[in-house]
């Protein structure tokens, strides 16, 4: 199993990468992408160990990967939330651009960092699951209920 520090490093990097990629995708402007990346670093760091916090190996033992590590739960939630989350994030990006046009740059910055935090959080959690998937124990389809 990847260790705690490995999850944090991988999650932080993946959070930044996914957030800067999303930022460039929605803005088509690298100059604004760093704001998303800042949020992505924070989001990736915070969620990189989420599955292990919910199912700690110190309490549940080395075979601790249950429902929160499960492919079905995580894939199902991603599919279920994708459309609404995507629409909501786009409204935040549009609002940030509106603030920029009114010279309210701090408000725009806060919104972009917030969007980056959410996208980076998704990237950080996904990186945890991908790292665990590469181990000999892999990931359960459903997990223990």
Backbone torsions as a table, in degrees:
resi	resn	phi	psi	omega
1	UNK	NA	134.6	173.6
2	UNK	-59.5	142.9	-177.1
3	UNK	-81.7	167.6	-178.0
4	UNK	-52.7	-49.6	-178.1
5	UNK	-64.4	-36.6	178.0
6	UNK	-64.0	-42.3	178.1
7	UNK	-62.0	-41.2	-179.2
8	UNK	-64.1	-45.2	-179.1
9	UNK	-65.7	-49.4	-179.1
10	UNK	-63.3	-44.1	-179.2
11	UNK	-63.9	-40.7	178.8
12	UNK	-64.1	-46.3	179.2
13	UNK	-64.4	-44.4	-179.1
14	UNK	-66.7	-36.5	176.0
15	UNK	-60.0	-45.4	179.0
16	UNK	-64.4	-43.8	-177.5
17	UNK	-64.9	-46.0	-178.8
18	UNK	-67.3	-38.3	-178.8
19	UNK	-69.8	-41.6	179.2
20	UNK	-68.2	-35.5	176.0
21	UNK	-64.4	-44.1	178.0
22	UNK	-64.5	-43.9	-179.9
23	UNK	-58.5	-44.1	178.6
24	UNK	-68.1	-38.5	179.8
25	UNK	-59.6	-44.7	-176.0
26	UNK	-84.1	-27.5	-176.5
27	UNK	-100.7	-27.5	-173.0
28	UNK	56.1	38.9	-176.5
29	UNK	-151.4	108.0	179.5
30	UNK	-63.9	-25.9	-179.0
31	UNK	-63.5	-26.9	178.6
32	UNK	-95.2	-15.4	-175.1
33	UNK	-63.4	-29.2	-179.2
34	UNK	-62.6	-29.2	178.8
35	UNK	-66.5	-40.4	175.9
36	UNK	-65.9	-40.7	-179.4
37	UNK	-61.3	-39.3	178.4
38	UNK	-59.1	-47.3	175.9
39	UNK	-64.8	-37.0	180.0
40	UNK	-63.4	-38.4	176.2
41	UNK	-59.7	-46.7	-179.6
42	UNK	-66.0	-46.2	-179.9
43	UNK	-63.8	-43.3	179.1
44	UNK	-63.4	-41.8	178.8
45	UNK	-63.6	-42.6	-175.7
46	UNK	-69.8	-31.8	-175.7
47	UNK	-103.1	-3.2	-176.6
48	UNK	-59.3	-27.2	-178.8
49	UNK	-115.1	12.6	-174.9
50	UNK	-53.9	-46.7	-178.9
51	UNK	-62.6	-38.5	179.1
52	UNK	-75.5	-24.8	175.0
53	UNK	-70.8	-40.9	179.5
54	UNK	-73.9	-28.2	179.2
55	UNK	-133.1	75.2	-174.6
56	UNK	-71.4	135.2	179.2
57	UNK	-70.0	-26.0	179.0
58	UNK	-64.9	-28.9	179.8
59	UNK	-97.9	-44.4	-174.0
60	UNK	-91.7	-8.0	178.8
61	UNK	90.9	179.9	-175.0
62	UNK	-66.7	-20.5	178.1
63	UNK	-99.4	47.4	-172.2
64	UNK	-81.8	-5.7	-175.0
65	UNK	-74.4	103.5	-178.4
66	UNK	-115.0	-139.0	-172.1
67	UNK	-62.4	-34.6	-178.5
68	UNK	-76.0	-14.6	171.3
69	UNK	-96.9	-4.5	-172.6
70	UNK	-69.3	140.1	178.9
71	UNK	-65.2	-39.8	-177.0
72	UNK	-64.4	-47.9	-179.0
73	UNK	-64.0	-50.4	-176.9
74	UNK	-67.2	-42.1	177.1
75	UNK	-66.7	-41.2	178.6
76	UNK	-63.4	-44.4	177.4
77	UNK	-63.2	-41.4	179.3
78	UNK	-61.0	-45.6	-179.6
79	UNK	-66.5	-40.1	-177.5
80	UNK	-67.5	-40.3	-174.1
81	UNK	-91.2	-10.9	-171.6
82	UNK	-55.0	-55.7	-172.9
83	UNK	-63.5	-51.2	-178.8
84	UNK	-63.7	-43.3	-180.0
85	UNK	-63.4	-41.6	-179.4
86	UNK	-63.7	-42.9	178.2
87	UNK	-63.9	-43.3	-179.3
88	UNK	-64.8	-44.4	178.8
89	UNK	-62.6	-38.3	178.8
90	UNK	-64.6	-37.1	177.4
91	UNK	-65.3	-35.1	176.7
92	UNK	-66.9	-39.9	177.6
93	UNK	-64.6	-44.4	178.6
94	UNK	-61.1	-40.6	178.2
95	UNK	-65.0	-39.4	177.3
96	UNK	-61.3	-43.0	178.1
97	UNK	-65.5	-35.7	176.1
98	UNK	-63.7	-43.5	177.6
99	UNK	-62.4	-40.3	177.6
100	UNK	-60.5	-41.1	-178.7
101	UNK	-67.3	-22.5	177.3
102	UNK	-97.5	11.2	179.3
103	UNK	63.8	26.3	175.6
104	UNK	-101.7	70.4	-170.2
105	UNK	-69.8	-31.6	179.2
106	UNK	-64.8	-42.8	177.7
107	UNK	-62.7	-41.7	178.7
108	UNK	-63.7	-42.7	178.6
109	UNK	-59.7	-47.0	-179.0
110	UNK	-61.4	-41.5	178.7
111	UNK	-65.6	-42.9	-179.5
112	UNK	-66.7	-39.7	176.9
113	UNK	-64.3	-38.8	178.7
114	UNK	-64.1	-42.8	176.7
115	UNK	-63.0	-43.3	177.2
116	UNK	-60.7	-37.7	178.0
117	UNK	-60.5	-43.4	-179.6
118	UNK	-68.6	-49.6	-179.7
119	UNK	-64.2	-42.5	177.8
120	UNK	-63.9	-35.2	176.8
121	UNK	-63.6	-39.2	176.4
122	UNK	-65.3	-43.8	178.4
123	UNK	-63.7	-40.0	178.7
124	UNK	-64.2	-43.0	179.1
125	UNK	-67.5	-42.7	178.5
126	UNK	-61.6	-37.8	179.5
127	UNK	-65.1	-34.5	176.5
128	UNK	-62.2	-47.6	-178.9
129	UNK	-65.4	-40.7	177.7
130	UNK	-64.5	-39.8	178.1
131	UNK	-63.9	-43.7	178.3
132	UNK	-66.9	-32.8	179.7
133	UNK	-62.9	-30.0	-177.3
134	UNK	-80.7	-3.9	179.1
135	UNK	-86.6	169.7	-179.5
136	UNK	-64.8	-26.7	179.5
137	UNK	-81.6	-22.0	177.9
138	UNK	61.4	-155.4	177.9
139	UNK	-123.4	144.4	176.9
140	UNK	-77.6	152.8	175.7
141	UNK	-68.9	-50.8	-177.6
142	UNK	-111.3	-39.6	-173.5
143	UNK	87.5	173.5	176.8
144	UNK	-79.8	134.9	178.3
145	UNK	-96.4	NA	NA
